[in-house]
Amino acid sequence: MLRSRIKANSATTKRYTLAMNSIINKMPKNAQYTLAQISNFLPITAQLYDLWRERSLSLLTRENYSLDREFALLEEWLQPQAGQIFLDVGTSTGNYARVLAKHNCGVTAIDISKHMLEKAVQRGNNQGITYEHVNVEYLPYSDSSFDGVVIGASLNEFHNTERALQQMARVLKPNGKIFIMYLCESDTAFGRLIQQPFKLSGVRFPNREKLAISLEQLGLQRVRAEVRRAVAIELFVKAPKSSMQTQVQPSLVRAAGKPAKDPIK
Ligand SMILES: C[S@@+](CC[C@H](N)C(=O)[O-])C[C@H]1O[C@@H](n2cnc3c(N)ncnc32)[C@H](O)[C@@H]1O
């Protein structure tokens, strides 16, 4: 798999001041990015993103799968309550963040693409949302600081999925929920063949069972799942504190700063 060794922006505290809001920059210094991730650094990707996003699930599932239907599932499964704090990982233009903020939740919406975050700010309706330029593999937040984590299609792009999962599990409170929408490994040989060229740019199509095992080892159980062709939407719940037996795999420890071979791809 092609890997790029592009260095992340080096500033750790620089702020991008915008007309309506500001985006806090907490990007790590030496992170590595796949070509798929780098494509999101381009202004044109951010400009065209919403055109694709509105149609993406209908095209991928080959049924009428609107954003409203996806957002309704997010609300039904997460049952967001006023005052809860969520982390939106790979927010792009802030779709999931806005749904949660509507329920008077606080949302920290992160992305590695400054242009995506700027587009999110420009779209407006951002009350309750803080946009931060952050890489999920290096979350600058304390343990157990979020009631829930939402991940809309960004799981397919992470450079080191295991490290990202470990970070998300760490910042989630006991009993907290993780809502994930992602493209999973196709269950047909033809589907897997179609997915193959995308893997060259670093896109991953996680195997659903391997992903569930990885999260189980981090103390999370899969409680809901809806699968339409290669689109999987799943809900995981973190164990209460007393029964948590999080086993951090040695590969995760080793992975700090050095992308390990991804066991769930
Ligand atoms: C397919 S878009 C998902 C958009 C959004 N969640 C939604 O539902 O519309 C993937 C986004 O994840 C971001 N991303 C990829 N890797 C990331 C990482 N390691 N940390 C934070 N964001 C990341 C990309 O920049 C891109 O904006």
The ligand as a MOL file (V3000), in Angstrom:
LIG
                    3D

  0  0  0     0  0            999 V3000
M  V30 BEGIN CTAB
M  V30 COUNTS 27 29 0 0 0
M  V30 BEGIN ATOM
M  V30 1 C -15.5370 10.7780 4.1330 0
M  V30 2 S -15.2040 12.2030 5.0510 0 CHG=1
M  V30 3 C -16.3850 12.0420 6.3410 0
M  V30 4 C -17.2490 13.2320 6.5950 0
M  V30 5 C -18.2100 13.3680 7.7160 0
M  V30 6 N -17.9480 12.5640 8.8650 0
M  V30 7 C -19.6140 13.1530 7.2280 0
M  V30 8 O -20.2900 12.2830 7.7380 0
M  V30 9 O -19.9960 13.8570 6.2930 0 CHG=-1
M  V30 10 C -13.7460 11.7780 5.9420 0
M  V30 11 C -13.1440 12.9390 6.7130 0
M  V30 12 O -12.2760 12.3990 7.7080 0
M  V30 13 C -11.1310 13.2290 7.7900 0
M  V30 14 N -10.0380 12.4270 8.3530 0
M  V30 15 C -9.3240 11.4470 7.7480 0
M  V30 16 N -8.3910 10.9610 8.5820 0
M  V30 17 C -8.5040 11.6520 9.7480 0
M  V30 18 C -7.7990 11.6210 10.9780 0
M  V30 19 N -6.7670 10.7850 11.1750 0
M  V30 20 N -8.1810 12.4450 11.9580 0
M  V30 21 C -9.2100 13.3250 11.7720 0
M  V30 22 N -9.9100 13.4050 10.6200 0
M  V30 23 C -9.5570 12.5810 9.6130 0
M  V30 24 C -10.8970 13.6910 6.3580 0
M  V30 25 O -10.1130 14.8620 6.2810 0
M  V30 26 C -12.3180 13.8900 5.8530 0
M  V30 27 O -12.7630 15.2020 6.0260 0
M  V30 END ATOM
M  V30 BEGIN BOND
M  V30 1 1 1 2
M  V30 2 1 2 3
M  V30 3 1 2 10
M  V30 4 1 3 4
M  V30 5 1 4 5
M  V30 6 1 5 6
M  V30 7 1 5 7
M  V30 8 2 7 8
M  V30 9 1 7 9
M  V30 10 1 10 11
M  V30 11 1 11 12
M  V30 12 1 11 26
M  V30 13 1 12 13
M  V30 14 1 13 14
M  V30 15 1 13 24
M  V30 16 1 14 15
M  V30 17 1 14 23
M  V30 18 2 15 16
M  V30 19 1 16 17
M  V30 20 1 17 18
M  V30 21 2 17 23
M  V30 22 1 18 19
M  V30 23 2 18 20
M  V30 24 1 20 21
M  V30 25 2 21 22
M  V30 26 1 22 23
M  V30 27 1 24 25
M  V30 28 1 24 26
M  V30 29 1 26 27
M  V30 END BOND
M  V30 END CTAB
M  END
